[in-house]
């Protein structure tokens, strides 16, 4: 009986982990960190290899870090995608730098 409970719990755990990994891969975009707009109304953004721009909405700390890393290549993992003022906006969960890629 105990072995059966262990097997069921393990199967549920592995299924949950696998589904979480799938979500992360679906909600990730690669591109270069940039700033769009004119002062004082600039916005942090991600420019993808195909030329699309996504405004990044993130914490103050991450925003400050990414502003300092303009031109660097990142994978942006996001929780949701919004539309504001004719811009696609990514609500950033995590920003992962990709080495050796600078524009």
MOPAC internal coordinates of N, CA, C and O (Angstrom, degrees):
PM7 1SCF
backbone

  N    0.0000 0     0.00 0     0.00 0    0    0    0
  C    1.4528 1     0.00 0     0.00 0    1    0    0
  C    1.5304 1   111.27 1     0.00 0    2    1    0
  O    1.2310 1   120.80 1   133.73 1    3    2    1
  N    1.3296 1   116.08 1   -46.27 1    3    2    1
  C    1.4633 1   120.86 1   179.33 1    5    3    2
  C    1.5255 1   110.96 1   -62.53 1    6    5    3
  O    1.2310 1   121.01 1   141.28 1    7    6    5
  N    1.3325 1   115.67 1   -38.72 1    7    6    5
  C    1.4582 1   120.03 1   178.25 1    9    7    6
  C    1.5299 1   110.80 1   -64.11 1   10    9    7
  O    1.2310 1   120.43 1   140.85 1   11   10    9
  N    1.3048 1   116.79 1   -39.15 1   11   10    9
  C    1.4698 1   121.17 1   179.25 1   13   11   10
  C    1.5317 1   110.89 1   -63.59 1   14   13   11
  O    1.2310 1   120.12 1   136.33 1   15   14   13
  N    1.3277 1   117.37 1   -43.67 1   15   14   13
  C    1.4621 1   121.53 1   178.32 1   17   15   14
  C    1.5307 1   109.76 1   -62.65 1   18   17   15
  O    1.2310 1   120.18 1   137.53 1   19   18   17
  N    1.3273 1   117.27 1   -42.47 1   19   18   17
  C    1.4649 1   121.50 1   179.02 1   21   19   18
  C    1.5295 1   111.06 1   -61.07 1   22   21   19
  O    1.2310 1   120.24 1   136.55 1   23   22   21
  N    1.3162 1   117.14 1   -43.45 1   23   22   21
  C    1.4661 1   121.47 1  -179.79 1   25   23   22
  C    1.5317 1   110.76 1   -63.95 1   26   25   23
  O    1.2310 1   119.88 1   136.18 1   27   26   25
  N    1.3105 1   117.83 1   -43.82 1   27   26   25
  C    1.4636 1   121.68 1  -179.42 1   29   27   26
  C    1.5260 1   110.53 1   -65.24 1   30   29   27
  O    1.2310 1   119.97 1   134.47 1   31   30   29
  N    1.3286 1   117.66 1   -45.53 1   31   30   29
  C    1.4646 1   121.39 1   179.58 1   33   31   30
  C    1.5233 1   110.37 1   -63.58 1   34   33   31
  O    1.2310 1   120.00 1   138.24 1   35   34   33
  N    1.3267 1   117.61 1   -41.76 1   35   34   33
  C    1.4659 1   121.23 1   178.25 1   37   35   34
  C    1.5257 1   111.35 1   -62.38 1   38   37   35
  O    1.2310 1   120.51 1   136.85 1   39   38   37
  N    1.3259 1   116.62 1   -43.15 1   39   38   37
  C    1.4624 1   120.40 1   179.38 1   41   39   38
  C    1.5279 1   110.99 1   -63.08 1   42   41   39
  O    1.2310 1   120.24 1   137.38 1   43   42   41
  N    1.3236 1   117.15 1   -42.62 1   43   42   41
  C    1.4622 1   120.52 1   178.12 1   45   43   42
  C    1.5245 1   111.17 1   -63.81 1   46   45   43
  O    1.2310 1   120.18 1   138.55 1   47   46   45
  N    1.3180 1   117.27 1   -41.45 1   47   46   45
  C    1.4600 1   121.86 1   179.66 1   49   47   46
  C    1.5292 1   110.74 1   -62.52 1   50   49   47
  O    1.2310 1   120.54 1   133.15 1   51   50   49
  N    1.3303 1   116.57 1   -46.85 1   51   50   49
  C    1.4685 1   119.95 1  -179.62 1   53   51   50
  C    1.5201 1   111.22 1   -64.94 1   54   53   51
  O    1.2310 1   119.62 1   141.68 1   55   54   53
  N    1.3017 1   118.33 1   -38.32 1   55   54   53
  C    1.4677 1   121.62 1   177.37 1   57   55   54
  C    1.5216 1   110.65 1   -63.79 1   58   57   55
  O    1.2310 1   120.38 1   136.71 1   59   58   57
  N    1.3329 1   116.88 1   -43.29 1   59   58   57
  C    1.4660 1   120.64 1   179.34 1   61   59   58
  C    1.5184 1   110.90 1   -63.92 1   62   61   59
  O    1.2310 1   119.62 1   138.15 1   63   62   61
  N    1.3199 1   118.34 1   -41.85 1   63   62   61
  C    1.4673 1   121.66 1   178.92 1   65   63   62
  C    1.5197 1   110.91 1   -63.50 1   66   65   63
  O    1.2310 1   120.79 1   136.93 1   67   66   65
  N    1.3324 1   116.09 1   -43.07 1   67   66   65
  C    1.4587 1   119.71 1  -178.86 1   69   67   66
  C    1.5205 1   110.96 1   -65.31 1   70   69   67
  O    1.2310 1   119.53 1   139.65 1   71   70   69
  N    1.3205 1   118.50 1   -40.35 1   71   70   69
  C    1.4638 1   121.73 1   178.99 1   73   71   70
  C    1.5184 1   110.70 1   -67.11 1   74   73   71
  O    1.2310 1   119.61 1   143.00 1   75   74   73
  N    1.3090 1   118.34 1   -37.00 1   75   74   73
  C    1.4592 1   122.08 1   176.78 1   77   75   74
  C    1.5153 1   111.36 1   -63.88 1   78   77   75
  O    1.2310 1   120.32 1   140.72 1   79   78   77
  N    1.3322 1   116.99 1   -39.28 1   79   78   77
  C    1.4623 1   120.55 1   179.07 1   81   79   78
  C    1.5253 1   110.57 1   -67.49 1   82   81   79
  O    1.2310 1   120.16 1   142.48 1   83   82   81
  N    1.3210 1   117.30 1   -37.52 1   83   82   81
  C    1.4646 1   120.39 1   178.46 1   85   83   82
  C    1.5186 1   110.54 1   -63.30 1   86   85   83
  O    1.2310 1   120.28 1   137.39 1   87   86   85
  N    1.3124 1   117.07 1   -42.61 1   87   86   85
  C    1.4599 1   120.93 1  -179.59 1   89   87   86
  C    1.5227 1   110.64 1   -60.52 1   90   89   87
  O    1.2310 1   120.49 1   137.61 1   91   90   89
  N    1.3387 1   116.67 1   -42.39 1   91   90   89
  C    1.4531 1   121.09 1  -178.91 1   93   91   90
  C    1.5215 1   110.74 1   -62.04 1   94   93   91
  O    1.2310 1   120.14 1   136.78 1   95   94   93
  N    1.3371 1   117.34 1   -43.22 1   95   94   93
  C    1.4513 1   119.99 1  -179.30 1   97   95   94
  C    1.5292 1   111.13 1   -66.34 1   98   97   95
  O    1.2310 1   120.03 1   143.87 1   99   98   97
  N    1.3234 1   117.55 1   -36.13 1   99   98   97
  C    1.4608 1   120.63 1   179.62 1  101   99   98
  C    1.5217 1   111.14 1   -70.97 1  102  101   99
  O    1.2310 1   119.86 1   147.59 1  103  102  101
  N    1.3136 1   117.87 1   -32.41 1  103  102  101
  C    1.4598 1   122.46 1  -175.83 1  105  103  102
  C    1.5223 1   111.05 1  -103.17 1  106  105  103
  O    1.2310 1   120.60 1  -130.80 1  107  106  105
  N    1.3115 1   116.46 1    49.20 1  107  106  105
  C    1.4573 1   121.20 1   178.75 1  109  107  106
  C    1.5221 1   109.45 1  -138.14 1  110  109  107
  O    1.2310 1   121.23 1   -42.52 1  111  110  109
  N    1.3246 1   115.25 1   137.48 1  111  110  109
  C    1.4665 1   121.15 1   179.63 1  113  111  110
  C    1.5228 1   107.98 1  -133.71 1  114  113  111
  O    1.2310 1   120.53 1   -42.36 1  115  114  113
  N    1.3418 1   116.60 1   137.64 1  115  114  113
  C    1.4590 1   122.08 1   178.02 1  117  115  114
  C    1.5209 1   109.62 1   -98.79 1  118  117  115
  O    1.2310 1   121.01 1   -35.64 1  119  118  117
  N    1.3256 1   115.68 1   144.36 1  119  118  117
  C    1.4547 1   118.91 1   176.02 1  121  119  118
  C    1.5158 1   112.02 1   175.32 1  122  121  119
  O    1.2310 1   121.33 1     2.61 1  123  122  121
  N    1.3285 1   115.05 1  -177.39 1  123  122  121
  C    1.4537 1   122.57 1  -179.23 1  125  123  122
  C    1.5260 1   110.28 1   -97.61 1  126  125  123
  O    1.2310 1   120.98 1   -42.73 1  127  126  125
  N    1.3265 1   115.74 1   137.27 1  127  126  125
  C    1.4577 1   121.47 1   177.75 1  129  127  126
  C    1.5227 1   108.41 1   -73.99 1  130  129  127
  O    1.2310 1   120.33 1   -47.61 1  131  130  129
  N    1.3147 1   116.98 1   132.39 1  131  130  129
  C    1.4602 1   122.49 1  -179.49 1  133  131  130
  C    1.5320 1   109.28 1  -148.94 1  134  133  131
  O    1.2310 1   121.19 1    -4.88 1  135  134  133
  N    1.3030 1   115.33 1   175.12 1  135  134  133
  C    1.4595 1   121.43 1   176.01 1  137  135  134
  C    1.5208 1   107.61 1  -123.47 1  138  137  135
  O    1.2310 1   120.45 1   -44.37 1  139  138  137
  N    1.3351 1   116.75 1   135.63 1  139  138  137
  C    1.4570 1   120.86 1   178.22 1  141  139  138
  C    1.5249 1   109.27 1  -118.95 1  142  141  139
  O    1.2310 1   120.90 1   -20.10 1  143  142  141
  N    1.2964 1   115.88 1   159.90 1  143  142  141
  C    1.4648 1   121.27 1   179.02 1  145  143  142
  C    1.5157 1   111.30 1    95.22 1  146  145  143
  O    1.2310 1   121.13 1    -0.97 1  147  146  145
  N    1.3083 1   115.45 1   179.03 1  147  146  145
  C    1.4657 1   122.45 1   179.90 1  149  147  146
  C    1.5229 1   109.48 1  -114.89 1  150  149  147
  O    1.2310 1   121.35 1   -33.51 1  151  150  149
  N    1.3293 1   115.02 1   146.49 1  151  150  149
  C    1.4715 1   120.07 1   177.55 1  153  151  150
  C    1.5091 1   109.20 1   -59.28 1  154  153  151
  O    1.2310 1   118.56 1   -39.79 1  155  154  153
  N    1.2511 1   120.34 1   140.21 1  155  154  153
  C    1.4675 1   130.06 1     1.74 1  157  155  154
  C    1.5180 1   113.03 1   -92.52 1  158  157  155
  O    1.2310 1   119.62 1  -159.40 1  159  158  157
  N    1.3151 1   118.32 1    20.60 1  159  158  157
  C    1.4657 1   122.11 1  -174.97 1  161  159  158
  C    1.5232 1   112.34 1  -111.23 1  162  161  159
  O    1.2310 1   119.98 1  -139.59 1  163  162  161
  N    1.3249 1   117.64 1    40.41 1  163  162  161
  C    1.4572 1   120.69 1  -179.82 1  165  163  162
  C    1.5300 1   110.65 1   -79.23 1  166  165  163
  O    1.2310 1   121.58 1   -23.97 1  167  166  165
  N    1.3393 1   114.59 1   156.03 1  167  166  165
  C    1.4621 1   121.50 1   178.47 1  169  167  166
  C    1.5221 1   108.79 1  -135.88 1  170  169  167
  O    1.2310 1   121.19 1   -40.44 1  171  170  169
  N    1.3131 1   115.32 1   139.56 1  171  170  169
  C    1.4514 1   121.38 1   174.84 1  173  171  170
  C    1.5242 1   107.98 1   -70.96 1  174  173  171
  O    1.2310 1   120.33 1   -42.79 1  175  174  173
  N    1.3371 1   116.98 1   137.21 1  175  174  173
  C    1.4628 1   120.30 1  -176.09 1  177  175  174
  C    1.5243 1   111.06 1  -144.88 1  178  177  175
  O    1.2310 1   121.41 1   -12.18 1  179  178  177
  N    1.3115 1   114.91 1   167.82 1  179  178  177
  C    1.4547 1   123.73 1   175.25 1  181  179  178
  C    1.5204 1   106.94 1  -119.38 1  182  181  179
  O    1.2310 1   120.52 1   -52.54 1  183  182  181
  N    1.3403 1   116.60 1   127.46 1  183  182  181
  C    1.4695 1   121.16 1   176.25 1  185  183  182
  C    1.5209 1   107.61 1  -106.90 1  186  185  183
  O    1.2310 1   120.82 1   -61.54 1  187  186  185
  N    1.3256 1   116.04 1   118.46 1  187  186  185
  C    1.4625 1   120.82 1  -178.40 1  189  187  186
  C    1.5251 1   110.21 1   -81.16 1  190  189  187
  O    1.2310 1   121.21 1   -11.34 1  191  190  189
  N    1.3246 1   115.29 1   168.66 1  191  190  189
  C    1.4622 1   120.66 1  -179.15 1  193  191  190
  C    1.5289 1   112.55 1   -63.21 1  194  193  191
  O    1.2310 1   120.22 1   155.25 1  195  194  193
  N    1.3349 1   117.18 1   -24.75 1  195  194  193
  C    1.4662 1   119.70 1   179.27 1  197  195  194
  C    1.5353 1   112.36 1   -90.99 1  198  197  195
  O    1.2310 1   120.41 1  -170.91 1  199  198  197
  N    1.3525 1   116.81 1     9.09 1  199  198  197
  C    1.4577 1   120.84 1   173.74 1  201  199  198
  C    1.5175 1   116.27 1    89.89 1  202  201  199
  O    1.2310 1   119.61 1  -176.66 1  203  202  201
  N    1.3298 1   118.35 1     3.34 1  203  202  201
  C    1.4647 1   120.64 1   177.71 1  205  203  202
  C    1.5255 1   110.09 1   -79.58 1  206  205  203
  O    1.2310 1   120.83 1   -31.69 1  207  206  205
  N    1.3255 1   116.01 1   148.31 1  207  206  205
  C    1.4542 1   122.19 1   177.25 1  209  207  206
  C    1.5274 1   109.53 1  -114.39 1  210  209  207
  O    1.2310 1   120.79 1   -42.15 1  211  210  209
  N    1.3123 1   116.10 1   137.85 1  211  210  209
  C    1.4579 1   122.99 1   175.10 1  213  211  210
  C    1.5260 1   108.10 1  -127.07 1  214  213  211
  O    1.2310 1   119.86 1   -55.11 1  215  214  213
  N    1.3113 1   117.87 1   124.89 1  215  214  213
  C    1.4579 1   121.71 1   174.48 1  217  215  214
  C    1.5216 1   107.19 1   -72.30 1  218  217  215
  O    1.2310 1   120.69 1   -42.22 1  219  218  217
  N    1.3428 1   116.28 1   137.78 1  219  218  217
  C    1.4609 1   121.42 1  -178.63 1  221  219  218
  C    1.5149 1   110.30 1  -103.57 1  222  221  219
  O    1.2310 1   120.66 1   -55.43 1  223  222  221
  N    1.3170 1   116.34 1   124.57 1  223  222  221
  C    1.4580 1   122.10 1   175.65 1  225  223  222
  C    1.5254 1   106.42 1  -109.90 1  226  225  223
  O    1.2310 1   120.68 1   -65.47 1  227  226  225
  N    1.3499 1   116.30 1   114.53 1  227  226  225
  C    1.4595 1   120.10 1  -175.68 1  229  227  226
  C    1.5234 1   110.36 1  -147.79 1  230  229  227
  O    1.2310 1   120.93 1    -0.98 1  231  230  229
  N    1.3203 1   115.83 1   179.02 1  231  230  229
  C    1.4655 1   120.94 1  -179.91 1  233  231  230
  C    1.5292 1   110.20 1   -64.31 1  234  233  231
  O    1.2310 1   120.55 1   -19.55 1  235  234  233
  N    1.3202 1   116.55 1   160.45 1  235  234  233
  C    1.4665 1   120.86 1   179.72 1  237  235  234
  C    1.5285 1   111.20 1   -59.59 1  238  237  235
  O    1.2310 1   120.68 1   139.54 1  239  238  237
  N    1.3294 1   116.30 1   -40.46 1  239  238  237
  C    1.4647 1   120.61 1  -178.93 1  241  239  238
  C    1.5220 1   111.38 1   -63.98 1  242  241  239
  O    1.2310 1   120.53 1   132.52 1  243  242  241
  N    1.3219 1   116.59 1   -47.48 1  243  242  241
  C    1.4639 1   120.62 1  -179.97 1  245  243  242
  C    1.5153 1   110.19 1   -67.56 1  246  245  243
  O    1.2310 1   120.00 1   142.09 1  247  246  245
  N    1.3151 1   117.61 1   -37.91 1  247  246  245
  C    1.4586 1   121.44 1   177.61 1  249  247  246
  C    1.5274 1   110.53 1   -59.53 1  250  249  247
  O    1.2310 1   120.21 1   135.02 1  251  250  249
  N    1.3335 1   117.21 1   -44.98 1  251  250  249
  C    1.4642 1   121.33 1   179.28 1  253  251  250
  C    1.5273 1   110.97 1   -63.53 1  254  253  251
  O    1.2310 1   120.56 1   138.19 1  255  254  253
  N    1.3392 1   116.53 1   -41.81 1  255  254  253
  C    1.4657 1   120.38 1   179.70 1  257  255  254
  C    1.5202 1   111.16 1   -63.76 1  258  257  255
  O    1.2310 1   120.27 1   132.93 1  259  258  257
  N    1.3343 1   117.10 1   -47.07 1  259  258  257
  C    1.4596 1   120.83 1  -177.91 1  261  259  258
  C    1.5270 1   111.46 1   -67.64 1  262  261  259
  O    1.2310 1   119.79 1   145.90 1  263  262  261
  N    1.3235 1   118.01 1   -34.10 1  263  262  261
  C    1.4659 1   120.48 1   176.00 1  265  263  262
  C    1.5181 1   110.95 1   -59.87 1  266  265  263
  O    1.2310 1   120.45 1   143.49 1  267  266  265
  N    1.3227 1   116.75 1   -36.51 1  267  266  265
  C    1.4631 1   120.87 1   178.81 1  269  267  266
  C    1.5221 1   111.70 1   -74.91 1  270  269  267
  O    1.2310 1   119.91 1   163.72 1  271  270  269
  N    1.3128 1   117.78 1   -16.28 1  271  270  269
  C    1.4663 1   122.27 1  -176.24 1  273  271  270
  C    1.5323 1   112.06 1  -107.75 1  274  273  271
  O    1.2310 1   120.03 1  -153.08 1  275  274  273
  N    1.3149 1   117.54 1    26.92 1  275  274  273
  C    1.4634 1   120.36 1   179.26 1  277  275  274
  C    1.5295 1   109.64 1   -56.18 1  278  277  275
  O    1.2310 1   121.04 1   -42.94 1  279  278  277
  N    1.3240 1   115.61 1   137.06 1  279  278  277
  C    1.4540 1   121.38 1  -179.08 1  281  279  278
  C    1.5153 1   113.23 1    92.22 1  282  281  279
  O    1.2310 1   119.84 1   170.50 1  283  282  281
  N    1.3346 1   117.92 1    -9.50 1  283  282  281
  C    1.4622 1   121.51 1   178.87 1  285  283  282
  C    1.5206 1   110.43 1   -86.55 1  286  285  283
  O    1.2310 1   121.17 1   -28.18 1  287  286  285
  N    1.3146 1   115.37 1   151.82 1  287  286  285
  C    1.4559 1   122.91 1  -177.79 1  289  287  286
  C    1.5235 1   109.62 1   -91.50 1  290  289  287
  O    1.2310 1   119.96 1   -50.00 1  291  290  289
  N    1.3188 1   117.67 1   130.00 1  291  290  289
  C    1.4610 1   123.14 1  -175.84 1  293  291  290
  C    1.5175 1   111.08 1  -136.36 1  294  293  291
  O    1.2310 1   121.38 1   -24.31 1  295  294  293
  N    1.3236 1   114.96 1   155.69 1  295  294  293
  C    1.4623 1   121.96 1   163.89 1  297  295  294
  C    1.5193 1   104.92 1  -101.54 1  298  297  295
  O    1.2310 1   120.35 1   -56.64 1  299  298  297
  N    1.3070 1   116.94 1   123.36 1  299  298  297
  C    1.4573 1   122.27 1   178.25 1  301  299  298
  C    1.5189 1   108.40 1  -104.38 1  302  301  299
  O    1.2310 1   120.82 1   -61.95 1  303  302  301
  N    1.3339 1   116.03 1   118.05 1  303  302  301
  C    1.4611 1   120.99 1   173.58 1  305  303  302
  C    1.5239 1   106.71 1   -96.30 1  306  305  303
  O    1.2310 1   120.73 1   -51.17 1  307  306  305
  N    1.3302 1   116.21 1   128.83 1  307  306  305
  C    1.4539 1   119.95 1  -174.96 1  309  307  306
  C    1.5170 1   111.15 1  -126.39 1  310  309  307
  O    1.2310 1   121.99 1   -26.51 1  311  310  309
  N    1.3329 1   113.79 1   153.49 1  311  310  309
  C    1.4539 1   120.28 1   179.51 1  313  311  310
  C    1.5087 1   112.43 1   -86.71 1  314  313  311
  O    1.2310 1   120.87 1   141.77 1  315  314  313
  N    1.3324 1   115.94 1   -38.23 1  315  314  313
  C    1.4564 1   119.95 1   178.94 1  317  315  314
  C    1.5173 1   109.79 1  -150.78 1  318  317  315
  O    1.2310 1   122.06 1   -19.35 1  319  318  317
  N    1.3260 1   113.66 1   160.65 1  319  318  317
  C    1.4626 1   121.48 1   178.71 1  321  319  318
  C    1.5201 1   107.11 1  -118.15 1  322  321  319
  O    1.2310 1   120.51 1   -55.78 1  323  322  321
  N    1.3371 1   116.64 1   124.22 1  323  322  321
  C    1.4619 1   122.42 1  -178.06 1  325  323  322
  C    1.5195 1   110.13 1  -116.00 1  326  325  323
  O    1.2310 1   121.05 1    -8.18 1  327  326  325
  N    1.3140 1   115.60 1   171.82 1  327  326  325
  C    1.4523 1   121.45 1   173.92 1  329  327  326
  C    1.5172 1   107.80 1  -127.50 1  330  329  327
  O    1.2310 1   120.58 1   -61.95 1  331  330  329
  N    1.3473 1   116.50 1   118.05 1  331  330  329
  C    1.4586 1   121.90 1  -179.79 1  333  331  330
  C    1.5211 1   109.22 1  -135.58 1  334  333  331
  O    1.2310 1   120.46 1   -49.98 1  335  334  333
  N    1.3063 1   116.72 1   130.02 1  335  334  333
  C    1.4704 1   122.48 1   176.12 1  337  335  334
  C    1.5280 1   112.28 1    47.66 1  338  337  335
  O    1.2310 1   120.45 1  -131.24 1  339  338  337
  N    1.3260 1   116.74 1    48.76 1  339  338  337
  C    1.4640 1   123.52 1   178.43 1  341  339  338
  C    1.5221 1   113.36 1    64.44 1  342  341  339
  O    1.2310 1   119.52 1  -160.55 1  343  342  341
  N    1.3352 1   118.52 1    19.45 1  343  342  341
  C    1.4599 1   122.99 1   176.92 1  345  343  342
  C    1.5204 1   109.15 1  -121.10 1  346  345  343
  O    1.2310 1   120.92 1   -35.78 1  347  346  345
  N    1.3483 1   115.85 1   144.22 1  347  346  345
  C    1.4537 1   119.53 1   170.59 1  349  347  346
  C    1.5194 1   106.75 1   -83.57 1  350  349  347
  O    1.2310 1   120.63 1   -48.86 1  351  350  349
  N    1.3306 1   116.41 1   131.14 1  351  350  349
  C    1.4607 1   122.11 1  -175.98 1  353  351  350
  C    1.5239 1   108.89 1  -118.46 1  354  353  351
  O    1.2310 1   120.99 1   -50.08 1  355  354  353
  N    1.3461 1   115.72 1   129.92 1  355  354  353
  C    1.4476 1   121.51 1   175.98 1  357  355  354
  C    1.5275 1   108.85 1  -102.50 1  358  357  355
  O    1.2310 1   120.33 1   -52.76 1  359  358  357
  N    1.3218 1   116.97 1   127.24 1  359  358  357
  C    1.4591 1   121.38 1   174.49 1  361  359  358
  C    1.5327 1   105.69 1   -87.16 1  362  361  359
  O    1.2310 1   120.97 1   -75.83 1  363  362  361
  N    1.3288 1   115.75 1   104.17 1  363  362  361
  C    1.4592 1   122.54 1  -168.87 1  365  363  362
  C    1.5273 1   111.21 1   -76.33 1  366  365  363
  O    1.2310 1   121.56 1   -49.98 1  367  366  365
  N    1.3318 1   114.62 1   130.02 1  367  366  365
  C    1.4576 1   121.24 1   172.91 1  369  367  366
  C    1.5212 1   110.53 1   -99.16 1  370  369  367
  O    1.2310 1   121.10 1   142.83 1  371  370  369
  N    1.3518 1   115.50 1   -37.17 1  371  370  369
  C    1.4631 1   119.89 1  -176.15 1  373  371  370
  C    1.5217 1   109.06 1  -155.82 1  374  373  371
  O    1.2310 1   121.10 1   -38.11 1  375  374  373
  N    1.3376 1   115.50 1   141.89 1  375  374  373
  C    1.4615 1   121.42 1   176.07 1  377  375  374
  C    1.5199 1   107.79 1  -120.75 1  378  377  375
  O    1.2310 1   120.70 1   -58.94 1  379  378  377
  N    1.3219 1   116.27 1   121.06 1  379  378  377
  C    1.4664 1   121.98 1  -176.15 1  381  379  378
  C    1.5297 1   108.55 1  -114.10 1  382  381  379
  O    1.2310 1   120.09 1   -64.18 1  383  382  381
  N    1.3422 1   117.44 1   115.82 1  383  382  381
  C    1.4710 1   119.14 1   179.31 1  385  383  382
  C    1.5179 1   111.17 1   -70.40 1  386  385  383
  O    1.2310 1   121.13 1   -35.21 1  387  386  385
  N    1.3285 1   115.43 1   144.79 1  387  386  385
  C    1.4555 1   121.54 1   175.18 1  389  387  386
  C    1.5244 1   105.81 1  -111.48 1  390  389  387
  O    1.2310 1   120.50 1   -57.92 1  391  390  389
  N    1.3074 1   116.65 1   122.08 1  391  390  389
  C    1.4621 1   122.40 1  -175.34 1  393  391  390
  C    1.5315 1   111.54 1   -69.48 1  394  393  391
  O    1.2310 1   121.56 1   -23.21 1  395  394  393
  N    1.3194 1   114.63 1   156.79 1  395  394  393
  C    1.4678 1   123.90 1   172.88 1  397  395  394
  C    1.5185 1   114.28 1    65.53 1  398  397  395
  O    1.2310 1   119.88 1  -163.21 1  399  398  397
  N    1.3007 1   117.83 1    16.79 1  399  398  397
  C    1.4629 1   121.19 1   177.30 1  401  399  398
  C    1.5211 1   108.28 1  -124.96 1  402  401  399
  O    1.2310 1   120.32 1   -73.34 1  403  402  401
  N    1.3098 1   116.99 1   106.66 1  403  402  401
  C    1.4592 1   121.88 1   177.29 1  405  403  402
  C    1.5153 1   107.76 1  -135.78 1  406  405  403
  O    1.2310 1   120.49 1   -40.96 1  407  406  405
  N    1.3118 1   116.67 1   139.04 1  407  406  405
  C    1.4604 1   120.59 1  -179.13 1  409  407  406
  C    1.5038 1   109.01 1  -118.70 1  410  409  407
  O    1.2310 1   120.10 1   180.00 1  411  410  409

